[in-house]
């Protein structure tokens, strides 16, 4: 996804995303315009990164029916 698309989805209230390399959804814990803090069910700790790096690894917004 592009940075603007991720920011728009986060502003719209979306908190779960599909990562291109993970089978489980990524949950965004908190975010700002330039950073994201996220985790997955298999992670023990959260990851904090810039939003550009986060957007590069995200395919789409996660929908539970997928």
C-alpha positions in Angstrom: 0.0 0.0 0.0 1.0 3.6 -0.3 1.6 5.8 2.6 -1.4 8.0 1.9 -3.6 4.9 1.6 -2.4 3.6 5.0 -2.9 7.0 6.6 -6.4 7.2 5.2 -7.3 3.7 6.4 -5.9 4.6 9.9 -7.9 7.8 10.0 -11.0 5.8 9.0 -10.5 3.6 12.1 -9.0 0.5 10.5 -6.5 -1.2 12.8 -5.9 -4.6 11.2 -3.8 -5.0 8.0 -2.6 -7.9 5.8 1.2 -8.2 5.7 2.7 -9.7 2.5 4.8 -12.1 4.4 2.7 -13.0 7.4 -0.3 -15.3 7.6 -1.8 -13.5 10.6 -3.1 -9.9 10.6 -1.0 -7.0 11.8 -2.7 -4.9 14.5 -1.8 -1.2 14.8 -1.6 -0.2 18.5 -0.9 3.5 17.9 0.1 5.7 15.1 1.0 9.2 14.0 1.4 10.8 10.6 5.0 9.6 10.4 5.2 6.5 12.6 3.3 3.3 13.5 3.5 1.0 16.4 2.1 -2.5 15.6 2.1 -6.1 16.7 0.9 -9.6 15.6 -0.5 -12.4 17.7 2.9 -14.3 17.5 5.0 -11.3 18.6 6.0 -10.9 22.2 6.8 -7.2 21.8 5.5 -4.4 19.5 7.4 -2.9 16.7 7.7 0.8 16.2 8.7 2.1 12.7 8.2 4.9 10.3 5.0 4.8 8.3 6.8 4.5 5.0 8.5 1.2 6.0 5.2 -0.1 7.4 3.3 0.8 4.2 5.9 -1.1 2.1 5.1 -4.4 3.9 1.3 -4.0 3.9 -0.9 -5.5 1.1 -4.3 -4.3 2.2 -6.7 -3.7 5.1 -7.5 -7.0 6.8 -11.1 -8.2 6.6 -12.0 -11.2 9.0 -13.8 -13.0 6.2 -10.7 -13.3 4.1 
